């Protein structure tokens, strides 16, 4: 096995080399005495800079795990077990790691474990093996949900920026698998369609916004603002492109803020993916070379082969263990998506799906199987945000913005936050409901990020369509989320699970089409209020929309 290795820096070297003497070490604040991980130049508990390293026992508690069955990294063959270990000295400090055991069926949450080090070049990788001892509570440390909600900030002022903007146009390119066309061509298709849908011309567009940004990225985007402006010569007065926002929806809210502030009148927001074709092109060697040592968040994940699906799978296992959720619970999300996709001619997967077929699909990272994961595709979605004073005069009925939710209350590191849900859903959802008098019962359609089925479950609970831990009963049979006759119609175009991985922007397009009453066979009757979420392990966020 060849592990990806972290880049050693002044800040992290003590951690990655401490295994040379067989002792695990963590950063400790000498003022408040708290441990913290990953290492930082300041203590996040008391903000002291008086920090050092301290040896710990190397014992911990297994708080979640998953067996990864999918090959992700050359030289790192599956199956292997990715685990999450809470350190005895401070259970709020956790490590993503590999669990050294022959059969994952022998593992239990709460099992005591002990560190073992594997030398890899100039790095000693901390791995963990089960040891004798009584099962312990799978302690979530400081990251229980209720205390986090106390951090939600009230509105700063009574008048909302949301009242000064509207969504006036949407468009999409071809959506499909291995289209083998230049990604910028897809971007241009979607953008021209969205502008025409709004009854505008490209000369009317004075703002551009995208997520994430340009640059080599394994098919994750097409080149960003620079590439589109160079192709269409829009000459915007304001532009935005950045990866550190809450996915595609974050780029739309950035455009809303620019319009509300008076910087521009019409912002063209877009999101392009071409991961399906990129994978095919990569086989020929005609892609930019990757490689290099892991840095940032990846530094504490890649050495153990941990991928986003593994992080979500471990959250799902915690939810299963604590609340009695089952694979069938997630299956109802997948089946609902497929039933809706059958009525959507642009969906990647439209064939009928049964629960037996869902359960029989090969495992990717237990408890998540192939049909719990959104399919790679190529495509672009674009959205036009306009000033409210001109929106009424355009070609389409405007879709109004009731509220947004964006507050971060959890740790940004994926493995240090709430254990039982996808990271970064709790704060944005609670924040949303402080900015509106509407409530979950008022929502007709919910287009919820479902890069993995468990993401969608996390949003359903966090938004309050059911209580925390109540998804098993709420989702049973799929009736409550069905397009017809349900409590709230979820992912009406097929979601990412069946429509394809458009990283949240396709969910926005669907919400707009539904609220206009233009969804054809899949139209939800009398849809007046819709919520859209975005962010799959990135910072999350939500937008509440309503019919004009």
N, C-alpha and C positions, 0 to 999 in steps of 0.2 A: 504494500500500500504506500502510495506517495501522497503525502499530505500537502495541501497549499500552506505556506508558512506566512506568519505575520512579519511585517517590516518592523525591525527593532528601532525604538526611539528612546530619547532620554526619559520619556514619561512611562513607557511600558516595559523597558528592558528588565527591570527587577522582577516583574511577574513572569515573563516568558523564559527567564534563565534561572529562576529560583529552584527549579527541580534538579539542578546540578548536584545539590546536596540532599535531595529527597524531601525538601520542606516546601510546602505551599505558603506563599506570602501574598498579602493584600495591602493595599494602601490604607493607612489609618490617619485620622486627624488627631494631632497631638493636643488640640484644645478641647474638642468635645468627645474624643475617644471613639468615634464611630468609624466603622469600616466602610469603604465604598469601592465599587467596581462598575465599569472599567475605571482605570486611573484617570484623574483629572488634575489640573493645576490648582483647583480650589475645592474645598469641602462643600458639597451641595447641601449638607445639613446645616452648618453654621457659617459657611462662606469664609472660613479661615484659610489662609495659605500655608499654615504651619503643618505640613504633611510629611509622613514618612511611611516606611514599609514595616510590617510586623508579620512574624511567623504565626501560622495557625496550625491546628491539629491535623488538618487534611481530611477531617470527617465531615459528613454532611448527610442530608436527607434527599432521597430521590422524590422530587415533587411532580415530575412528569417525564414521559419518554415516548419514543416512537421508533418503529423499525422502518428505516428507509429502504425501499425496494427498487428505486429508480436510479440508473447511472447518471450522475450529473458532472463529475469531474474526472478527466482522464487519469488513470492510475489509482483511482479511489473507488474500487468496485463494491457494489451492494451485494448482499444486504449488510447493513450495519445499524447499530442502535444509537440514536441521538437522544441524550437525556438532559434534563434540567435539574441541577443539584443546588439546594439551599445549604449554605455553610453553617456549621454548628454554632460558631461564635456570633453570627448575626444572620438569621434566616432571611433577612431582606436582601442579602447579597447572594446572588445566584450565578452559576456558571453553566453555559451550554457546553456540553462535553460528549464524549462517547462512553457508553456503559459497557464494561468488559464482562460479558456473560454469553454463553453459547446459545441460550434459548430465551428469548424475551418473555416467553410464557411463564418463566419463573420469577419475573419481576412484579413488584407491587408498589403502588404509590405509598410513600411513607417509609420505604425501606432504608436502613442505614447503609451508607457507602463510604469507601475510603479511597483517597487519591493514590494513583500510581502514575509514574512519569514515563513518557516515551521520548527518547532522545531523537531529534530530527535536525541534523546540522547544528546550528548554533542556538536551537530552541529546544526546550523541554516541555512537551505538551502534556497538560494535566488530564488524565483519564481517571475514571472511577470504576470500582468494582464493589459488588455487594459484600457486606460483612455481617456477621451474626449480631442479632440484637432485635429488640421489640420494634414493631411498626410505630412510627411517629405521625403526628398530624402533618399533613402537607402544608406547612405554614406559609401563608402568603405575605408574611412580614407586614410592611407598612402599606401594602397595595390592595387592601380591601376596598370595595367600591364606595360604601357610604362615606368614609372620611374624605374621599376624593371629591365628592359632590359639594362638600363645604367650601371648596376652592372656587366654585363657579362665581364669576363676577357679574353683577347686575349691569344693565345698560348704562352707558356713560351719559347719554343725553336722550331726551324724549323723542326727538325727530330722528328717523332712521334713514341711513343712506339707501336702504333697500327701496324706499318709496320713490326714489328719484330715477330708477332704472327699470328696464323691462327686457325680456328676451324677444327679439323680433324676427329672427331667422335661424333656420337649422338646415344642415345639409350633410350628405355623406357621399363618400366615394364608393366604388366597388368594395365589397367585403368578401373575403374568401381566403382559402388556403393556397399558399404557394402561387400567388398571382404572377410573380416574376416580372413585375413592372417597377420602374424607379419609384421609390417612396415619395419623392417630391411631386411626382405626377398625381399620386393619390391625394396629397395635400391640396393641390391646386383644384382637383375635381370637387372635393368637399367644400372648399372655401368659395369657389365660384357658385356652387349650388346654394350655399347658405346666404350669400349676398343677394342672389337673384330671388330666393325665397322671401327675403325681407322687402323686395321691391326696390333695392338699392343698386348702385353700380360700385365698382371698385374705387372710383374717385370719391365716393362718399365715405369710405372707410378711413378713419383718422387714428385708429389704434389697433395694435396687434398684441395678442397674448397667447402663450402656449405653455405646455408642460410636456417634458421637463425642459430641454434646451437642445441646442445643436451639439454635434460632436460624435465620435465613434462610440457606439453604445450597444452593439449586438442586436441591432434591429429595433431598439426601444423607441426611437423617434427618427425623424427624417432630416434634421439639419436646423430646425428651429426658425426663429424670426429672421435671421440673416438670409437663409436660403429662400424663404418665401418672398421677402421683400426684394431680393435680387431678381427673382423670377417675374414678379408682377409689378414691381416699382410702385408700391402703394404710398410711400413717403409718409409714414405715420407721425403724428405729433407726440405719441406715447407708445411705448412698447415694453413688453415684459416676457421673460422666459427664464424659468428657474426650476430646479428639481426639488427644492426644499419647501414645497407647499403641499396641500392635501390633494395631490393627484390632479387630474384634469379639471375637476370642479374648482380647485384653488385658482387655476388660471382664469376661469370665468369670473370668480369673485374679484380677482385683481382688476379685471376689465370693468366690473361694476363700480368699483371704488374710483377708478380713473374717470368714468363717466359722471359719477355723482360729484366728483371734485371739480368738474368743469374742464378737465384736460382734453376731452374729446367727446364726440357725440355718438359715434358708432365704432365699437371695438369688435374686431374679428378674432374669435378665440378658436383654437384648433388643437387636435391631438391626433397624431399619426403613429401607427405601429406597422412594422413589416417583419416581425420576428419569424413568421412562417417561411417567407422567402429567404430571409437571412440564413436560417439554418441550412437551407438547400445550397445557397451560394457558398457558405463556409466550407462545404465539402470539397469545393474546387480550389480552396486556398485564396480566393479573390476577396478577402476581407482584411481589415486592419488587424494586425497581430495584437493579441491580448497578452496576458502574462504579468509578471512582476509580483511582488509580495503584497499580501492583503493589508489594507489600512482601514481606518475608521471602524464602522460597525462590523464590516466583513472580517476584520481582524480577529474577532472573538467568535466567529461562526464558521468560516471556511476551513480552518484547520481540523474541524470535526466533520467536514462534509455537510454541514447544516445549511439548508436552503429555506426560502420562505415557506414552502409547503410543510417542512418539518416543524417550524415554529407554530404554524396554525394547527398542525396535527397535535402538538403537545398541549395547546390550549383546549382543543376539542377533547382530548383524553381527560383533562382536569374537569371539564364541564360534564362529561359522561360520568366520571367517578363521583362528583359532588351532587349532581342533580338527576342522575338516572337517564340521561339522554342516550339514545341508541343510534346505530347507523341508519335505521329506518327513519329516524327523525330527520336526518340530513337528506335521506332519500326523497322525502316529500318535497323538499326544496328543488332538487334536481328534476323530479317528475313534473312539478308545476312549471318550471322553466321550459322543459321540452314541450309540454302541451301548448304553451303560449307561442313557442317558436314555430310550431306546426302551422300557425296562421300568419307567419312573417316570412315573406319570400326572400328576404336578405339574410336570414339566419344560416349559420354554418351547418348546424345539426337540426333537422326537422322531422326525422323519423320517430314514430311512437316509441316510448320507453316505458317498460314495466318495472315494478319494484324488484322482481327476480333478476332482471337484466342488470339493474343498478347494483344489486348486491353481489352479482357474479363478476362484475368488472374487476380487472386485476388491481391489486393493491399498489399504491404509490408510496404512501407513508401512513401507516395505520393510525387512526381508523379511516383515513381518507383514501378512497380508490380513484380510479381514472375518471369516473363520472362526477367526482366531487371537484374536479379541476377544470378551469376554463381552457378551451382550445386556443392554441396559437393561431393567429390569422394575420392578414394584411388588410389595412383599411385606414381611413381617415374620417373623422367627424368634425364638423365646424359649427359654431354657434355665434350669432351676432347679438351683442348687447347694445342697447340704444338708450338715449336719454328719454325719460318718460314724456317730456313735452313734445317730442316728435314722433313717438312710437305709435300714437293713435292714427297717424296719417299714412302709415306704411301699408304694404300689401296684405299682411296677415294680421289677425287679431293678436295683440301683444299678450304675452304671458307675464304676469306680474310676479315680483319677488316679495314674498311675505317676510322671510327671515333667513338668516344664515347662522350656522353653529360651527365654531372653529376653535374653541379654547382647548389648549393642551393642559391636562391635569396629571397625566401619567408620565413616567420616565420615558424618554425617547428611545432608549435601547429596547429592542423587542423582547428580550428575556428578563427584563427587570420590572415590568409593569404588572397589570392585572393578569393573573394566571388563567382565569376561566373564560376569557373573551379575546377576540382579536385586539391587539393593542390600538389605542386611540379611537375608540368608539364612545366611551363613557362620557368624556368631557365635551366633545362637540354636540352630542345629542342633548345633554343637560343644558348646554349653553343656548342651543336653538330655542328651547321652550321658554327661555327668559326674554326672548325678543319678539314674542307674539302672544296674543290671547287665544289663538287656536290651540287645540290639543290633539293627541293621537287619534281620538275618535272622529275628528273632523277630516282626517286624511282618507282620500279615496284610492289613490294609487301610490305605491312605494317602489321606486326603482333603486334597489339596494345593491351595493357593491358585492359581487359574488365571484371574485377571482377563485375562491374556494367556497364550497357550500357553507362551511362553518362561518365564513365572514358574514354571509347573509343572516344566519342565525344570530350572530352577535349584534348586528344592527337592529334586527327585529326586537330583541330584548332591550337594548340600550335606548331605542326610540320610545319604548313604552307601549308597543302593541300588545305585549304581555309582560309579566313581571320577570325580573332577573331569575333565571333558573326554571322558568315555566314553559320554555319552548317545546318541550316534549309533548305536553298536552295541547298546546296551541297549534302545533304543526301536524298533529296526528290526523292522518287521512287527507291532508292538504286542503281541506274545505275552507279554512279561515283565510288562506292566502290566494284562493282561486280567483280568476278573472271575473267570474260570474257568481254571485251569491255569497261571496266571502266577506270577512270583516274588513280587509284591505287587500286590494289586488297587487300582488308582488311580481315585479320583473315581467311586465306584460309583453315585452318583445322577445322574451326568451332568456333575458339576463345574459351575463357573460358566459354562463355555463353552456348555453346552446346557441346564442347569437354570435359569440366570439369575443375574444379578449381585446376590447377597445379601451381598457383602463378607465372605465367610468364615463367617458364622454358619450358613448352610445346610450347610457342610461338617461343622460340629460336630454338628448334628442327625443327619446321615447316619451319622457315626461311632457315635453312641449307638445309633441304630436297628440298625445292623449288629451291634454287640457284644451287643445284647439278642437277636439272632436274629429280628428282626421286619421284615426288609426285603422279604419276599415273594419275587417272581420274581427280584429282583436280589440276594438274600441270598448272601453269600460263605460257603461251607461252613466250619464250625469256626472262624469268626473270633473270636479271643480277644484280640488286641492291635491297636490302631489308633493312627495318628498323624495329627494335624490341624495344618495350618499356616495362618497368617493374616498379612496385611500385604502390600500391593502397592505398593511404593515407600515406604510408611510404615515405621517400625520394624517388623521382622518378629518372629514368635515361633512356637513349636510347643508342642503338648500331646500327651503320650503317655498313652493311655487303655488300660484293660484290663477284661476281663470279670470280674465278681465271682466 
